C-alpha cells in the first residue's frame, strides 16, 4: 500500500492472517486496493503493492506463499486475499475483479479436447464478466486461429491450428502456467485387478466408464464397492452434479466414447463419417435393447435430438448450439446437419449425447425437473436402487455389446475423506472417487491389500493478472514473471512426486497429438527475469523496489 494512503489497519485485523510475508485483508480493504489499481501509474513510479486473490484450500494457500516470495525476487510486494471457493469464483470470473489470482482447474473427459482451455481461457469473447478469460487477453490474431481450429473438421489440419494457438500464447504469455497435479487413487488390489486410469479422471472416477467396465474380480465376489464424499442429488436431465450426469452416461448409451488413450471409438454408433464440414453421418449399432427389453431404433435417435431441441434443457445447450437439424437416412443411418463446422463434434457432442427411449420420455414435459428416479436406458449398467444420501446400486447389463466384467457396483456416500480412507483400510470399500494428496497416499500404501495408482491430469494450476492494467499489460513484465515462479519446486513442495511442472502451454504433454513440444519451458531464473525487466526500462531504487520505466 502507498504511504500516502494512511489507514487504521487495526479495524481490519479481525479479517487478517499472515501468509508468507503478506497479509490477508477483509473485502473492504481489498476493494480499496482494487480501486487504487485503476489509476494509471506514472512513468518511473514504484510498482504498487499487488493483491493476490486465492481460495482457502491448503494447496492454494501454499502456492500463494510461494508466489509472494517469487515477486520479492524482483522487488514487487504482494499481499494475499483468501476467499471461500464460491466467493472466489464470483469475484474472479463472475465479476472479473481480481488484480492477480491463482487457481486450479479440474481436468476430466469434457476437457480433454483442447478446445475447452484454448477457447474459454483465451478467446476474447470470454473476456466479458462471467467468462473464464478473466485475465482479459484480447488478440485478434489468436481469435482467428482459435476459431479456425474449432471449425476445422480435418483432424490433421486441426492439429496444426491447435499447435499454432499454443505458439501464439507462449509468445504473449497471458497466463502463468504452474503445473499439472497427478490424480492419486487407491484400490483393493487383493480382490480386484485391471482398473483403468485416464488422463484427468484417475481410476475411480464416476466420469469415465472404463474401470467399471474392465476391472476384474480376483475372488468369488463379483460386485465392487465404491465411495464418494459427494452426494448424488438427481438423475434428471437438468442435474447440476457432474457425477450424476456421468452416471446417466453409463445407464444411457452415448453414440461414441473417448477411450483411455484419448481416441474416439465406436459405441452406440458403430461407425461415423464426416461427409462435409457441416454434415456428419453415423450408423447405429444393430441389436441394441433398452433395459425394459424394448429395441433401440432410429426413431429413438431422432426423438432424442428433436426432444432436446424442443425442451432445451440447459445442460445440453451445446448440442442445440451446434446441431442445426437431423435427418433419418434409413433404419440404421442418421445424419447431423451442423450450424457451422465444429472440430470437436465427435468428442464433445457424440460422446456426450445419449439415447433417450422415446416410449418413456415422450410423456415428460419438463425434463429439467422430472426426477427420473428409476432411469431406463440401453447402457452397460442398469439402475438397481438408490437410497439418497446413502447408496446407489447399478447392476451390470450382461446383454450389452460391451458387458462389464463385474456383476454390479455400489456407490456409497461417506461424508468425509477421512471416512473414505478408513473404509479403504478396513476393506469396507474397494475403490474411491475422491483424489488423495501425497500424505494420504503414503498412509494407504502401508496396507498390503491396497495399491495406489497415479494418473496424469490435464487439470492445471495457474496464475493470471489483469491484462487491462499495468504492470500486467506489459508483455515484458509478463515474460519476466515466468522466470520467477519456481514451478518444479512448487509442484514438488505441494504434491511431492505426484505432479508435473507446466511449460508454456496449457495442453498437457501426454495429450498427443495436440501438445506442441516447440513452445518450451521457461526455467526458474530471477536473474533472467531482471535482465528482461532492465532491458524494458524498469529500474530498482536503493531499497530494491521495482519501478516502471521512466
C-alpha positions in Angstrom: 0.0 0.0 0.0 1.3 3.5 -0.8 2.5 5.6 2.2 0.2 8.5 1.3 -2.9 6.3 2.0 -2.9 6.2 5.7 -5.5 3.9 7.3 -6.1 2.4 10.7 -5.2 -1.2 9.9 -6.4 -2.3 13.3 -10.0 -2.1 12.2 -9.2 -4.8 9.6 -7.2 -7.2 11.8 -10.2 -9.4 12.6 -10.0 -10.4 8.9 -6.2 -10.7 8.7 -3.9 -13.7 8.6 -0.2 -13.7 7.9 0.6 -15.6 4.7 4.3 -15.8 3.6 5.0 -12.2 4.4 1.7 -10.9 3.0 -1.4 -10.0 5.0 -4.9 -11.1 4.3 -7.4 -8.2 4.5 -11.1 -8.1 4.5 -13.2 -7.3 1.5 -13.4 -3.6 2.4 -9.7 -3.0 2.2 -9.4 -5.4 -0.8 -11.9 -3.1 -2.6 -9.7 -0.1 -1.8 -6.6 -1.8 -3.1 -8.5 -2.7 -6.3 -9.7 0.9 -6.7 -6.1 2.1 -6.4 -5.1 -0.3 -9.2 -7.4 1.5 -11.6 -5.3 4.6 -11.6 -2.8 4.7 -14.4 0.7 4.7 -12.8 3.1 7.5 -13.7 6.4 6.9 -15.6 9.1 5.8 -13.2 6.7 5.2 -10.4 7.3 2.4 -7.9 5.0 -0.6 -8.7 2.3 -0.6 -6.1 1.7 -3.5 -3.8 -0.3 -6.1 -5.7 -3.3 -8.0 -4.3 -3.3 -11.8 -4.9 -6.6 -13.5 -4.6 -6.9 -17.2 -4.0 -9.2 -19.7 -2.2 -8.8 -21.1 1.3 -7.7 -24.6 0.1 -4.4 -25.6 1.7 -2.7 -26.1 -1.7 -3.8 -22.7 -2.9 -2.7 -21.0 0.3 0.7 -22.7 0.0 1.0 -21.7 -3.6 0.2 -18.2 -2.6 3.1 -18.2 -0.2 5.4 -19.3 -3.0 4.1 -16.6 -5.3 4.6 -13.8 -2.8 8.2 -14.9 -2.3 8.7 -15.1 -6.0 7.6 -11.5 -6.6 10.0 -10.4 -3.8 12.8 -11.7 -6.1 12.2 -8.7 -8.5 11.3 -6.1 -5.8 7.5 -6.3 -6.0 5.3 -6.5 -2.9 2.3 -8.8 -2.9 -0.5 -9.1 -0.3 -2.9 -12.0 -0.4 -6.7 -12.2 0.0 -8.1 -15.6 0.8 -11.7 -16.4 0.0 -14.1 -19.3 0.2 -14.4 -21.0 -3.2 -17.8 -19.6 -4.1 -16.7 -16.0 -3.2 -13.5 -16.6 -5.3 -15.5 -17.8 -8.3 -17.9 -14.9 -8.0 -15.1 -12.3 -7.8 -12.7 -13.8 -10.3 -14.8 -14.8 -13.3 -18.2 -13.8 -12.2 -17.3 -10.1 -11.8 -13.7 -10.1 -13.1 -12.5 -8.0 -10.2 -9.2 -9.7 -9.3 -5.9 -8.0 -9.9 -3.8 -11.1 -9.5 -5.2 -14.6 -8.9 -4.1 -18.2 -8.6 -6.4 -21.1 -9.0 -6.6 -24.7 -10.3 -9.0 -26.2 -12.9 -10.0 -29.8 -12.8 -9.4 -32.0 -15.8 -11.7 -34.7 -17.0 -13.4 -36.1 -20.0 -15.1 -33.0 -21.2 -11.9 -31.0 -21.1 -9.6 -33.4 -22.9 -10.3 -31.9 -26.3 -8.1 -28.8 -26.5 -11.0 -26.5 -27.5 -12.1 -26.1 -23.9 -8.9 -24.5 -22.5 -7.8 -22.8 -25.7 -11.2 -21.1 -26.3 -12.6 -20.3 -22.9 -9.4 -19.2 -21.2 -8.0 -17.1 -24.1 -10.6 -16.2 -26.7 -11.7 -12.5 -26.4 -15.4 -13.4 -26.4 -14.9 -14.9 -23.0 -13.2 -11.7 -21.6 -16.6 -10.3 -20.6 -17.8 -10.7 -17.0 -18.9 -14.3 -16.4 -16.3 -15.7 -18.8 -13.2 -17.7 -17.9 -10.9 -15.3 -19.7 -10.8 -13.0 -16.6 -7.2 -12.0 -17.4 -8.7 -10.1 -20.3 -6.4 -11.4 -23.0 -7.6 -10.0 -26.4 -5.7 -10.8 -29.5 -7.5 -10.7 -32.9 -4.7 -12.9 -34.4 -5.3 -15.6 -31.7 -9.1 -15.4 -32.0 -8.8 -16.0 -35.7 -6.6 -19.1 -35.4 -8.6 -20.4 -32.4 -11.9 -20.0 -34.4 -10.3 -21.8 -37.3 -9.2 -24.7 -35.1 -12.7 -25.1 -33.6 -14.3 -25.2 -37.1 -11.7 -27.4 -38.8 -13.2 -30.9 -39.4 -10.0 -32.3 -40.9 -8.1 -33.7 -38.0 -4.5 -33.1 -39.3 -5.3 -29.6 -40.3 -6.9 -29.0 -36.9 -3.8 -30.4 -35.1 -1.7 -27.8 -36.9 -4.0 -25.0 -35.9 -4.1 -26.1 -32.3 -0.3 -26.1 -32.2 -0.3 -22.6 -33.7 -2.6 -21.4 -30.9 -0.1 -22.7 -28.4 2.7 -20.8 -30.1 0.9 -17.5 -30.0 0.0 -18.0 -26.4 3.6 -18.9 -25.5 4.7 -15.6 -27.2 2.1 -13.5 -25.5 2.2 -15.1 -22.0 -1.3 -14.1 -20.9 -1.4 -16.8 -18.1 1.4 -18.2 -16.0 1.0 -21.9 -16.0 2.4 -23.6 -12.9 1.8 -27.4 -13.1 -0.4 -30.4 -13.6 -1.0 -32.4 -10.4 -1.4 -36.2 -10.8 -4.5 -37.9 -9.6 -3.9 -40.4 -6.8 -6.4 -43.2 -6.2 -6.2 -46.3 -4.1 -8.0 -49.6 -4.7 -8.2 -53.1 -3.2 -5.7 -55.0 -5.4 -6.1 -58.1 -3.3 -9.6 -58.7 -4.6 -9.6 -56.8 -7.9 -7.4 -56.3 -10.9 -7.3 -54.1 -14.0 -8.7 -50.7 -13.0 -8.2 -48.3 -15.9 -6.9 -44.8 -15.5 -7.5 -42.0 -17.9 -5.9 -38.5 -18.2 -7.8 -36.1 -15.9 -10.0 -38.8 -14.4 -8.0 -41.3 -12.4 -9.0 -44.9 -11.9 -12.0 -44.4 -9.7 -13.8 -41.6 -11.4 -17.5 -41.5 -12.0 -16.8 -39.5 -15.1 -15.4 -42.4 -17.2 -16.8 -45.9 -17.6 -13.6 -47.8 -18.2 -12.7 -49.0 -14.7 -16.3 -50.1 -14.1 -16.4 -51.9 -17.5 -12.9 -53.6 -17.4 -12.0 -54.2 -13.7 -12.0 -58.0 -12.9 -12.7 -59.8 -9.7 -9.9 -62.0 -8.3 -12.3 -63.8 -5.9 -15.8 -65.0 -5.8 -17.0 -61.5 -5.0 -18.4 -60.0 -8.2 -19.8 -56.7 -7.0 -17.4 -53.9 -6.3 -18.0 -51.2 -3.6 -17.0 -47.6 -4.3 -17.4 -44.4 -2.3 -17.5 -40.7 -2.8 -18.0 -37.7 -0.4 -20.3 -36.1 -2.9 -23.9 -37.0 -2.7 -26.0 -37.5 -5.8 -29.0 -35.2 -5.9 -30.9 -36.1 -9.0 -30.9 -38.2 -12.2 -32.9 -35.5 -14.1 -31.6 -34.2 -17.4 -31.0 -30.9 -15.6 -28.8 -32.5 -12.8 -26.2 -29.9 -11.7 -23.9 -32.6 -10.3 -21.3 -33.7 -12.8 -21.3 -37.1 -11.1 -25.0 -37.6 -11.7 -24.5 -36.7 -15.4 -21.7 -39.2 -15.6 -23.9 -42.0 -14.2 -26.5 -41.1 -16.8 -23.9 -41.8 -19.5 -23.4 -45.3 -18.0 -27.1 -46.0 -17.8 -27.8 -44.4 -21.2 -25.6 -45.2 -24.2 -23.7 -42.4 -25.8 -23.0 -42.6 -29.5 -19.2 -42.6 -29.2 -16.7 -42.9 -26.4 -13.2 -41.5 -25.8 -11.0 -44.4 -24.8 -8.2 -44.3 -22.2 -5.7 -43.4 -24.9 -7.9 -40.4 -25.9 -9.0 -41.9 -29.2 -12.6 -41.6 -30.3 -14.1 -45.1 -30.5 -17.5 -46.6 -31.7 -20.2 -47.1 -29.1 -23.9 -46.9 -29.9 -22.8 -45.7 -33.2 -20.8 -48.5 -34.9 -19.2 -46.1 -37.3 -19.3 -42.4 -38.4 -18.4 -40.4 -41.5 -17.7 -36.7 -41.9 -19.5 -36.2 -45.2 -18.6 -32.5 -45.4 -17.6 -29.8 -42.9 -21.2 -29.4 -41.9 -22.6 -32.9 -42.3 -21.8 -35.9 -40.2 -23.4 -39.4 -40.6 -23.5 -42.2 -38.0 -24.5 -45.8 -38.3 -26.5 -47.1 -35.3 -25.2 -50.4 -33.8 -27.6 -53.3 -34.6 -29.3 -55.4 -31.9 -29.4 -52.9 -29.0 -32.1 -53.0 -26.4 -33.3 -50.8 -23.6 -33.3 -52.2 -20.1 -37.0 -52.8 -20.2 -36.5 -55.1 -23.3 -37.7 -52.7 -26.0 -35.4 -52.4 -29.0 -33.4 -49.2 -29.7 -34.5 -47.9 -33.0 -33.6 -45.0 -35.3 -36.9 -43.4 -34.1 -35.4 -43.2 -30.6 -32.3 -41.4 -32.0 -34.5 -39.0 -34.0 -36.7 -38.4 -30.9 -33.7 -37.7 -28.7 -32.4 -34.7 -30.8 -35.9 -33.4 -31.5 -36.7 -33.6 -27.8 -33.6 -31.8 -26.7 -34.2 -29.1 -29.4 -37.7 -28.6 -28.3 -37.3 -28.7 -24.5 -33.9 -27.0 -24.4 -32.5 -28.4 -21.1 -29.6 -26.1 -20.3 -27.1 -29.0 -19.7 -27.5 -29.9 -23.4 -27.2 -26.4 -24.8 -24.0 -27.3 -26.7 -25.9 -29.9 -28.7 -28.5 -27.3 -29.7 -25.9 -24.7 -30.5 -24.0 -26.9 -32.9 -26.7 -29.2 -34.4 -29.0 -27.3 -36.8 -31.2 -30.2 -37.8 -31.1 -34.0 -38.0 -32.2 -36.5 -40.6 -33.0 -40.2 -40.7 -31.4 -41.7 -43.8 -32.6 -45.3 -43.3 -33.3 -47.7 -40.4 -29.6 -47.7 -39.4 -28.1 -44.4 -40.6 -28.6 -40.9 -39.2 -27.4 -37.5 -40.4 -26.4 -34.4 -38.4 -26.5 -31.0 -40.2 -24.3 -28.6 -38.2 -24.9 -24.9 -37.8 -21.3 -24.5 -38.7 -18.2 -26.8 -38.9 -17.2 -27.9 -35.3 -13.9 -29.7 -35.0 -14.7 -31.3 -31.6 -18.1 -32.6 -32.7 -17.2 -36.3 -32.2 -15.5 -35.7 -28.8 -17.8 -33.1 -27.3 -21.2 -33.9 -28.8 -21.4 -37.5 -29.9 -19.5 -38.7 -26.8 -21.8 -36.6 -24.5 -25.3 -37.0 -26.1 -27.1 -40.2 -25.0 -30.0 -42.1 -26.5 -33.4 -41.4 -24.8 -36.1 -44.1 -25.1 -39.0 -42.4 -26.8 -41.6 -44.6 -25.2 -40.7 -43.1 -21.8 -39.6 -39.5 -22.5 -42.3 -38.5 -24.9 -44.6 -38.2 -21.9 -42.2 -36.0 -20.0 -43.0 -32.3 -20.5 -40.4 -30.8 -18.1 -37.1 -32.8 -18.4 -35.2 -30.4 -16.1 -37.5 -31.0 -13.1 -38.6 -34.6 -13.9 -36.8 -36.6 -11.1 -36.1 -39.6 -13.3 -35.8 -41.7 -10.2 -35.6 -45.1 -11.9 -33.8 -44.3 -15.2 -34.1 -46.8 -18.1 -31.5 -46.6 -20.8 -29.6 -49.1 -23.0 -26.2 -48.7 -21.4 -23.8 -51.2 -19.8 -25.3 -50.7 -16.4 -28.9 -50.9 -15.3 -30.4 -48.9 -12.5 -30.7 -51.1 -9.4 -31.8 -48.9 -6.4 -31.0 -45.6 -4.9 -31.1 -44.6 -1.2 -30.5 -40.9 -1.4 -27.6 -39.7 0.7 -26.5 -43.3 1.4 -26.0 -45.6 -1.5 -26.6 -46.2 -5.3 -26.5 -49.6 -6.8 -26.1 -50.3 -10.6 -26.4 -53.8 -12.0 -24.3 -54.9 -14.9 -26.2 -55.2 -18.2 -24.8 -58.6 -19.4 -26.7 -58.3 -22.6 -24.9 -55.1 -23.6 -22.5 -55.2 -26.6 -19.7 -54.3 -24.1 -20.8 -56.0 -20.9 -18.9 -55.2 -17.6 -16.7 -57.9 -16.2 -18.3 -57.3 -12.8 -21.9 -58.0 -11.8 -22.5 -54.6 -10.5 -21.3 -51.8 -8.2 -22.3 -49.9 -5.1 -21.6 -46.3 -4.8 -21.7 -45.3 -1.1 -21.7 -41.7 0.2 -19.2 -41.2 3.0 -19.4 -37.7 4.4 -15.6 -37.1 4.9 -12.5 -38.0 3.1 -11.1 -39.3 6.4 -14.1 -41.7 6.5 -13.3 -42.8 2.9 -9.7 -43.6 3.9 -10.8 -45.5 6.9 -13.2 -47.5 4.8 -10.4 -48.4 2.4 -8.2 -49.5 5.2 -10.9 -51.7 6.7 -11.9 -53.3 3.4 -15.4 -51.7 3.6 -14.9 -50.3 0.1 -12.7 -51.3 -2.8 -12.1 -48.1 -4.6 -12.9 -44.4 -4.3 -13.5 -41.4 -6.5 -12.0 -38.6 -4.3 -8.5 -37.7 -5.0 -5.8 -38.3 -2.5 -3.0 -35.9 -1.5 0.6 -37.3 -1.3 0.4 -37.8 2.5 -2.9 -39.8 2.2 -1.3 -41.9 -0.5 1.7 -42.7 1.8 -0.7 -43.7 4.6 -2.6 -46.1 2.4 0.4 -47.7 0.7 1.3 -49.2 4.1 -1.7 -51.6 3.8 -0.9 -54.8 1.9 -4.3 -55.1 0.3 -4.2 -51.6 -1.2 -2.4 -50.2 -4.3 -2.1 -46.5 -5.0 -2.3 -45.6 -8.7 -1.0 -42.2 -10.0 -2.7 -41.0 -13.2 -1.6 -37.9 -15.2 -4.0 -35.0 -15.1 -5.0 -32.4 -17.6 -6.3 -30.2 -14.8 -3.9 -27.3 -14.3 -2.7 -24.9 -11.6 -2.1 -21.4 -12.9 -1.9 -17.7 -12.1 -3.1 -14.7 -14.0 -3.1 -10.9 -13.7 -5.5 -8.4 -15.2 -4.0 -7.5 -18.6 -6.1 -4.3 -18.8 -3.9 -2.8 -16.1 -0.2 -2.2 -15.5 2.1 -3.9 -14.8 0.4 -7.0 -16.4 -0.5 -5.2 -19.6 3.2 -5.1 -20.4 4.4 -8.2 -22.3 8.0 -7.9 -21.0 6.7 -7.8 -17.4 4.7 -10.9 -18.0 7.6 -12.7 -19.6 9.8 -11.8 -16.6 7.2 -13.3 -14.2 7.5 -16.6 -16.0 11.1 -16.8 -14.7 10.5 -16.0 -11.1 8.0 -18.8 -10.4 9.8 -21.9 -9.2 7.4 -24.3 -10.9 9.3 -27.5 -10.3 9.9 -26.6 -6.7 6.3 -25.6 -6.1 4.8 -28.8 -7.6 7.3 -30.9 -5.6 6.6 -29.0 -2.4 2.8 -29.2 -2.7 2.4 -32.6 -4.5 5.6 -34.5 -3.9 6.3 -36.7 -6.8 2.6 -36.6 -7.9 2.9 -33.5 -10.0 4.4 -32.1 -13.1 5.6 -28.6 -13.8 3.9 -26.9 -16.8 5.8 -25.4 -19.7 4.4 -22.6 -21.9 1.3 -24.4 -23.0 -1.9 -25.3 -21.1 -2.1 -28.5 -23.1 -0.8 -31.5 -21.1 2.3 -33.1 -22.6 0.6 -36.5 -22.6 -2.3 -35.1 -24.7 -1.0 -36.3 -28.0 -1.1 -35.2 -30.8 -2.3 -31.8 -29.7 0.6 -30.9 -27.4 3.2 -28.6 -29.1 6.7 -29.6 -28.0 8.2 -26.5 -29.5 6.7 -24.0 -27.1 9.4 -24.7 -24.5 9.7 -24.2 -20.7 11.0 -21.0 -19.0 13.3 -22.2 -16.2 13.3 -20.5 -12.8 15.8 -17.7 -13.1 15.4 -14.4 -11.1 18.5 -13.2 -12.9 16.9 -13.7 -16.3 13.8 -12.0 -15.1 15.8 -8.9 -14.0 17.6 -8.9 -17.4 14.2 -8.8 -19.2 12.9 -6.0 -17.0 16.1 -4.0 -17.2 16.1 -4.2 -21.0 12.5 -3.0 -21.0 13.4 0.1 -18.9 12.3 -1.0 -15.5 14.6 0.0 -12.6 15.2 -0.6 -8.9 15.5 2.1 -6.2 18.1 1.9 -3.4 15.7 -0.2 -1.3 15.4 -2.8 -4.1 11.8 -2.0 -5.2 10.9 -2.2 -8.8 9.8 0.9 -10.7 8.1 1.4 -14.1 10.2 2.6 -17.0 10.9 6.3 -16.9 
